Amino acid sequence: MTTSANLATPHFLPENTLLLNAITEGVYGFDLNGNAVFINPAAEQMTGWESAELIGRNIHDCHHHSHADGSPYPQHDCPIYRTLHDGVARQVSEDVFWRKDGTSFPVYYSSTPVYDNGVLIGVIAIFRDVSIQKHTEDSLREALAQVQALSERLASENQYLLTELQGKQGAMGLSGNSQAISHLTQQINLVANTDSTVLICGENGTGKELVARSLHQLSHRKDHPLVSVNCAAFSASILESELFGHEKGAFTGAVSRRKGRFELAHNGTLFLDEIAELSLEAQSKLLRVIQEQAFERVGSSETIKVNIRLIAATHHDLQARVEQGLFRMDLYYRLNVFPIIVPPLRQRREDLPALVSDLVASLSQKLGKKITKVSAQGLKKLQQYAWPGNVRELQNLIEREIILTQTQMLDFKSLSLNSAQQTDLSTNQSLTMAQAEAAHIVKTLEATQWRISGAHGAAAVLDMPPSTLRSRMKKLSISR
């Protein structure tokens, strides 16, 4: 062919053949019709096509006929053949060439126009097999994804670890030798090393979370995470993201992918505190996860399987809320597999000396003070107090007394008693859960002179946001 003859002039191939044959990259020479006029040994070795089989043939139809996915690759879309028409050099890093045996390999190639006295006479294509490079890049990309996922998980778990470490103070809230504590301890030991769901019931401040921690530490899951969720702390719209996680862009503000508490608790324990505060919609989704041990992140259709042990807690009468239509009956029975009742402090007054001793020792160390004892009169005051806020209130009171005292002995002079603060066990035992809750809130309000917010307000004593306390007061018709 004329064009082939022109391409094979001394200006192009003969002078450079030795050089082109020596290089390790594959080299093709094309005439203006796209037919091969030169193929070096490296190209033969990489493609499996012998030079004699391709010279004079359209190379695109032999090794560049399809994309990596097998779909057709029209010649007019080929960068090499575009260079034949417009004389513009090109470089391509993401493409494949096909071998004679029908297999493909990733290539990097360039197409360079060849001119003779200013006239385009053909194209030189130089390519190399980048299989090893691609494999290395894919391996590095996969390793990076694993590192990022691990980093994300460690960051999330670190957040929960810090929260747990901050919550360790007061872990002696279950101290004592009373019959009520002995029974509680016996129940914990019976169910701890099983995977049964546990429902912990009790007033605010009694130590329900401490029971959950004990159950986890005594279980075979103790070397895996214990992840806590306060269901009352999140709105219904946010709670789903907190529990199940979300993908980047799933909603406004979702700037990155985030794992939910269920995913973080995989192989460990998930503690859902104040579970009665869940909306009916969230209850429905929670029921599905409990049944199937699977969920989807918000904004994703991918199902994630988890293996968790579920522990729930509430200070509400869940059965009463079921009757009121506020809690799903099927979820209640799923949770109420093994109920544990945590007794209020007023029902185990004999534990006060041990509790006070443990709390004083721990809080003194925390606050950098040396408190050696509690006066007999001070301990008597503690025994007479109603403790509407239970162990949490006791801990807060002791911490405040340690801060205020100028001596090495606590006498609790700031604790004033009146008839409204005394505990009448026979009366309390006859109250419904709602009545008991109302009485508990009223006693706390009276003890704080009806101050709701602030460091020493009723909300702080009851460990709830002031807005939540006002909501509970309105619902229970509590007013001054």
VOGU-3710 file (C-alpha; in Angstrom, 3 decimals, decimal comma):
1> mttsanlatp> 0,000/0,000/0,000  1,240/3,501/-0,810  0,757/4,807/2,689  2,624/1,848/4,138  5,470/2,414/1,755  5,551/6,067/2,671  5,584/5,171/6,390  8,502/2,820/5,824  10,777/5,521/4,453  14,241/6,016/5,940
11> hflpentlll> 12,843/8,959/7,800  10,728/6,651/9,977  11,350/2,953/10,538  14,661/1,551/9,226  16,839/4,037/11,091  15,027/3,339/14,392  14,103/-0,332/14,111  16,925/-1,540/16,342  15,972/0,968/19,018  12,247/0,149/18,827
21> naitegvygf> 12,971/-3,586/18,992  15,121/-3,120/22,081  12,677/-1,245/24,324  10,454/-3,158/26,771  7,271/-1,231/25,915  5,096/-2,484/23,101  5,285/-0,460/19,898  2,860/-0,417/16,970  3,297/1,581/13,791  0,113/2,483/11,847
31> dlngnavfin> -0,445/3,859/8,390  -3,211/6,346/7,712  -5,725/3,516/7,220  -5,031/2,173/10,671  -3,193/-0,890/9,397  -0,081/-2,187/11,140  3,257/-1,515/9,473  5,517/-2,309/12,414  5,262/-4,411/15,621  8,186/-4,835/18,014
41> paaeqmtgwe> 8,958/-8,028/19,994  7,667/-6,602/23,296  4,246/-6,043/21,701  4,264/-9,612/20,374  5,081/-10,979/23,810  2,374/-8,951/25,605  -0,455/-9,601/23,131  0,367/-13,083/21,846  0,020/-11,833/18,269  2,964/-12,466/15,978
51> saeligrnih> 4,160/-9,584/13,801  3,465/-11,581/10,636  -0,165/-12,088/11,724  -0,851/-8,357/12,106  1,207/-6,517/9,506  -1,215/-4,996/6,993  -4,226/-5,684/9,223  -6,407/-3,295/11,233  -4,999/-3,642/14,737  -8,037/-2,093/16,425
61> dchhhshadg> -10,129/-5,065/15,290  -7,552/-7,460/16,772  -6,712/-6,095/20,209  -8,859/-3,031/20,893  -12,288/-4,138/19,750  -13,999/-4,123/23,191  -14,011/-2,246/26,462  -13,010/-3,931/29,737  -16,647/-4,907/30,385  -16,879/-6,595/26,971
71> spypqhdcpi> -19,008/-3,913/25,337  -18,085/-2,935/21,738  -15,387/-0,286/21,243  -16,046/1,496/17,893  -12,912/2,397/15,983  -13,942/6,039/15,643  -13,864/6,336/19,472  -10,323/4,950/19,705  -7,752/7,639/20,723  -5,149/6,070/18,419
81> yrtlhdgvar> -7,376/6,434/15,380  -8,390/9,922/16,377  -4,707/10,836/16,224  -4,643/9,441/12,684  -7,281/12,004/11,712  -6,363/15,102/13,674  -2,623/14,632/14,323  -3,050/15,315/18,072  -0,918/13,256/20,472  -2,801/11,480/23,256
91> qvsedvfwrk> -2,111/9,529/26,458  -4,532/7,020/28,003  -4,106/5,452/31,456  -7,396/3,565/31,896  -7,934/1,049/29,105  -7,383/-2,589/28,146  -5,864/-4,424/25,168  -7,017/-7,900/24,172  -4,640/-10,801/23,688  -4,891/-13,365/20,921
101> dgtsfpvyys> -6,281/-15,915/23,420  -9,265/-13,655/24,220  -8,032/-12,381/27,576  -7,411/-8,711/28,316  -4,858/-6,750/30,337  -4,807/-3,150/31,594  -2,558/-0,804/29,653  -1,119/2,661/29,654  -0,456/3,913/26,101  0,287/6,954/24,029
111> stpvydngvl> -0,416/7,707/20,373  2,024/10,029/18,629  1,583/11,379/15,070  4,411/10,847/12,555  5,060/13,588/9,973  7,174/13,597/6,800  7,969/17,088/5,519  4,998/18,420/7,448  2,611/15,778/6,126  0,963/13,294/8,535
121> igviaifrdv> 1,953/9,800/7,379  1,032/7,606/10,340  0,992/7,057/14,086  3,246/5,345/16,603  1,462/3,753/19,594  3,600/2,838/22,611  2,024/0,824/25,421  2,904/-1,129/28,548  1,145/-3,743/30,655  0,187/-2,184/34,009
131> siqkhtedsl> -1,400/-5,300/35,542  1,009/-5,361/38,482  0,620/-1,634/39,022  -3,190/-1,919/38,931  -3,120/-4,858/41,316  -0,905/-2,879/43,688  -3,174/0,166/43,442  -6,274/-1,955/44,087  -4,591/-3,611/47,072  -3,547/-0,244/48,455
141> realaqvqal> -7,022/1,153/47,869  -8,589/-1,804/49,660  -6,091/-1,514/52,519  -6,813/2,211/52,795  -10,552/1,542/52,921  -9,976/-1,002/55,702  -7,772/1,446/57,601  -10,369/4,197/57,214  -13,137/1,870/58,386  -11,028/0,781/61,355
151> serlasenqy> -10,138/4,381/62,141  -13,810/5,333/61,997  -14,719/2,455/64,295  -11,899/3,217/66,739  -12,872/6,902/66,829  -16,486/6,004/67,546  -15,559/3,394/70,135  -13,153/5,859/71,743  -16,014/8,323/72,104  -18,104/5,704/73,848
161> lltelqgkqg> -15,109/4,581/75,939  -14,601/8,123/77,206  -18,289/8,326/78,037  -18,095/5,052/79,928  -14,969/6,089/81,813  -16,700/9,293/82,848  -19,613/7,182/84,035  -17,450/4,899/86,169  -17,778/7,302/89,076  -20,460/5,941/91,322
171> amglsgnsqa> -20,061/2,346/90,130  -20,264/1,398/93,786  -23,963/2,302/93,747  -24,850/-1,379/94,163  -22,818/-1,701/97,373  -24,519/-3,154/100,417  -25,648/-6,314/102,153  -29,379/-5,713/102,407  -31,853/-8,384/101,383  -32,914/-6,217/98,415
181> ishltqqinl> -29,332/-5,952/97,098  -28,666/-9,643/97,724  -31,728/-10,543/95,654  -30,652/-8,127/92,906  -27,146/-9,607/92,836  -28,596/-13,106/92,628  -30,706/-12,147/89,608  -27,723/-10,547/87,878  -25,620/-13,684/88,381  -28,399/-15,924/87,067
191> vantdstvli> -28,852/-14,158/83,734  -25,491/-12,452/83,108  -23,786/-15,212/81,139  -26,723/-15,819/78,819  -27,745/-13,883/75,711  -31,267/-13,332/77,049  -32,736/-9,846/76,783  -33,005/-8,124/80,164  -35,432/-5,357/81,114  -34,214/-3,300/84,091
201> cgengtgkel> -36,905/-1,327/85,918  -36,505/1,152/88,725  -36,763/4,788/89,731  -34,373/7,416/88,424  -31,022/7,322/90,153  -31,263/3,758/91,478  -28,370/2,457/89,381  -30,012/0,799/86,387  -26,978/1,494/84,224  -24,740/-0,072/86,877
211> varslhqlsh> -26,838/-3,225/86,648  -26,365/-3,201/82,867  -22,604/-2,820/83,290  -22,523/-5,706/85,748  -24,499/-7,907/83,353  -22,034/-7,117/80,564  -18,901/-7,621/82,677  -20,117/-11,016/83,906  -21,057/-12,199/80,407  -19,011/-13,933/77,717
221> rkdhplvsvn> -19,226/-10,670/75,744  -17,150/-8,719/78,294  -14,202/-8,353/75,886  -16,462/-6,639/73,337  -18,102/-3,193/73,532  -20,889/-2,164/75,869  -22,627/0,644/73,984  -25,180/2,804/75,797  -27,984/4,871/74,291  -30,183/7,237/76,279
231> caafsasile> -33,365/7,092/74,226  -34,705/10,208/75,950  -31,729/12,306/74,836  -32,530/12,257/71,105  -35,461/13,433/69,058  -37,334/10,855/66,998  -35,700/12,106/63,787  -32,156/11,887/65,165  -32,580/8,667/67,124  -32,796/6,483/64,006
241> selfghekga> -29,441/7,814/62,812  -27,949/7,280/66,281  -29,146/3,683/66,449  -28,592/2,556/62,867  -26,063/5,066/61,499  -26,257/6,941/58,204  -24,516/7,324/54,865  -22,888/10,521/53,654  -25,541/12,826/52,220  -28,442/10,820/53,682
251> ftgavsrrkg> -29,858/14,070/55,088  -28,867/17,677/55,630  -25,791/17,727/57,847  -24,704/14,161/57,068  -21,261/15,195/55,822  -19,726/11,746/56,294  -20,727/8,144/56,840  -21,383/7,274/60,475  -21,830/3,936/62,168  -24,786/3,599/64,513
261> rfelahngtl> -24,833/2,174/68,028  -26,140/-1,205/66,820  -23,154/-1,601/64,510  -20,689/-0,487/67,181  -22,144/-3,007/69,632  -21,549/-5,951/67,252  -20,583/-9,040/69,302  -21,096/-6,981/72,445  -23,977/-5,514/74,434  -26,336/-2,667/73,564
271> fldeiaelsl> -27,902/-0,879/76,524  -31,035/1,137/75,697  -31,762/3,390/78,651  -35,177/5,051/79,059  -36,582/2,830/76,318  -40,129/3,966/77,123  -39,255/7,311/75,498  -38,982/5,727/72,031  -41,569/6,856/69,506  -43,928/4,205/68,154
281> eaqskllrvi> -42,137/4,412/64,791  -38,758/3,817/66,431  -40,265/0,966/68,466  -41,373/-0,710/65,245  -37,878/-0,474/63,732  -36,290/-1,692/66,959  -38,591/-4,709/67,014  -37,490/-5,648/63,491  -33,812/-5,426/64,429  -34,357/-7,578/67,522
291> qeqafervgs> -36,181/-10,185/65,453  -33,828/-10,263/62,472  -30,541/-9,040/63,992  -30,193/-6,915/60,847  -30,771/-3,295/59,790  -29,913/-0,682/57,155  -28,133/2,589/57,700  -30,175/5,698/56,957  -29,725/6,428/53,261  -28,542/2,909/52,394
301> setikvnirl> -30,237/-0,239/51,129  -27,405/-2,515/52,259  -28,446/-4,868/55,066  -25,988/-5,122/57,951  -26,086/-8,218/60,168  -25,221/-7,847/63,846  -24,809/-10,112/66,833  -25,745/-8,226/69,993  -27,107/-8,814/73,464  -29,849/-6,291/74,286
311> iaathhdlqa> -30,423/-4,768/77,706  -33,145/-2,156/78,193  -34,054/0,049/81,150  -36,916/2,320/82,143  -38,394/4,048/85,158  -41,877/3,790/83,631  -44,443/1,040/84,048  -44,181/-0,373/80,515  -47,243/-2,554/80,902  -49,310/0,499/81,802
321> rveqglfrmd> -47,903/2,319/78,769  -48,913/-0,647/76,606  -52,467/-0,316/77,918  -52,360/3,414/77,168  -51,266/2,733/73,580  -47,882/4,386/74,128  -45,773/1,245/73,826  -46,026/-1,710/71,471  -47,206/-4,887/73,144  -45,062/-7,144/70,918
331> lyyrlnvfpi> -41,946/-5,121/71,724  -42,776/-5,198/75,445  -42,889/-8,996/75,428  -39,656/-9,117/73,424  -37,928/-6,989/76,059  -39,511/-8,474/79,151  -37,745/-11,841/78,865  -35,972/-11,462/82,213  -37,133/-8,433/84,221  -34,929/-7,051/87,010
341> ivpplrqrre> -36,271/-4,550/89,533  -33,688/-2,212/91,078  -34,865/-1,206/94,575  -34,981/2,483/95,544  -32,570/3,655/98,216  -35,329/4,133/100,785  -36,008/0,393/100,661  -32,427/-0,493/101,539  -31,436/2,057/104,157  -29,204/-0,510/105,859
351> dlpalvsdlv> -26,876/-0,185/102,840  -26,277/3,526/103,468  -23,132/3,126/105,642  -21,406/1,007/102,967  -22,585/3,278/100,140  -21,493/6,434/101,965  -18,086/4,935/102,779  -17,435/3,946/99,174  -18,670/7,237/97,746  -16,711/9,370/100,218
361> aslsqklgkk> -13,485/7,491/99,451  -13,969/7,730/95,678  -15,116/11,355/95,575  -12,422/12,517/97,999  -9,776/11,143/95,669  -11,480/12,714/92,677  -11,699/16,138/94,338  -8,230/16,009/95,919  -9,470/16,203/99,506  -8,715/13,986/102,481
371> itkvsaqglk> -11,999/13,095/104,156  -11,542/10,479/106,879  -15,050/9,902/108,234  -18,705/10,873/108,487  -20,080/12,048/111,809  -22,660/9,911/113,611  -25,108/12,813/113,460  -24,489/13,210/109,748  -25,076/9,508/109,084  -28,299/9,695/111,107
381> klqqyawpgn> -29,500/12,530/108,889  -28,771/10,442/105,827  -30,748/7,536/107,311  -33,762/9,772/107,910  -33,783/11,432/104,510  -36,361/10,330/101,899  -33,877/10,115/98,964  -36,233/10,924/96,103  -33,204/10,986/93,783  -31,873/7,681/95,158
391> vrelqnlier> -28,156/6,812/94,887  -27,515/9,543/92,329  -28,823/12,151/94,738  -26,686/10,645/97,516  -23,595/10,890/95,305  -24,359/14,510/94,363  -24,946/15,429/98,003  -21,688/13,850/99,162  -19,744/15,547/96,382  -21,233/18,913/97,332
401> eiiltqtqml> -20,446/18,347/101,031  -16,837/17,399/100,266  -16,421/20,597/98,233  -17,920/22,743/101,008  -16,274/21,170/104,065  -13,142/22,671/105,597  -12,444/19,687/107,851  -11,731/15,998/107,400  -15,178/14,960/108,600  -18,566/15,293/106,924
411> dfkslslnsa> -21,585/16,165/109,057  -24,114/17,119/106,326  -25,237/20,335/108,002  -26,694/21,514/104,685  -29,164/18,607/104,674  -32,389/19,865/106,233  -35,183/17,439/107,038  -38,927/17,966/107,281  -41,972/15,748/107,332  -42,473/16,024/103,580
421> qqtdlstnqs> -39,057/14,469/103,027  -39,642/11,362/105,130  -40,377/8,023/103,542  -43,574/6,108/104,333  -42,938/2,643/102,888  -46,441/1,328/103,392  -47,899/4,252/101,460  -45,360/4,042/98,628  -45,965/0,348/98,116  -49,649/0,976/97,423
431> ltmaqaeaah> -49,047/3,589/94,712  -49,283/2,982/90,980  -46,157/3,665/88,936  -47,551/7,026/87,780  -48,480/7,993/91,353  -45,075/6,923/92,632  -43,402/8,947/89,897  -45,504/11,994/90,721  -44,750/11,641/94,442  -41,069/11,236/93,669
441> ivktleatqw> -41,004/14,399/91,565  -42,977/16,388/94,154  -40,570/15,366/96,939  -37,612/16,386/94,829  -39,228/19,731/93,992  -39,966/20,380/97,648  -36,409/19,461/98,598  -35,120/22,006/96,062  -37,700/24,683/96,978  -39,427/24,049/93,623
451> risgahgaaa> -36,393/25,167/91,698  -36,447/23,231/88,404  -33,279/24,285/86,561  -29,822/25,190/87,755  -26,979/23,231/89,331  -29,008/22,422/92,429  -32,446/22,331/90,812  -34,795/19,358/90,697  -33,874/18,528/87,097  -30,205/18,142/88,084
461> vldmppstlr> -31,137/15,946/91,059  -33,358/13,775/88,865  -30,702/13,749/86,106  -32,988/14,949/83,334  -33,225/18,085/81,183  -35,406/20,845/82,692  -37,668/20,692/79,622  -38,251/16,973/80,228  -39,057/17,578/83,883  -41,566/20,302/82,987
471> srmkklsisr> -43,134/17,934/80,451  -43,446/15,195/83,078  -44,931/17,677/85,566  -47,534/18,754/83,027  -48,415/15,170/82,166  -48,734/14,174/85,844  -50,625/17,397/86,717  -47,970/18,556/89,167  -48,076/22,221/90,148  -46,907/24,203/93,123
//
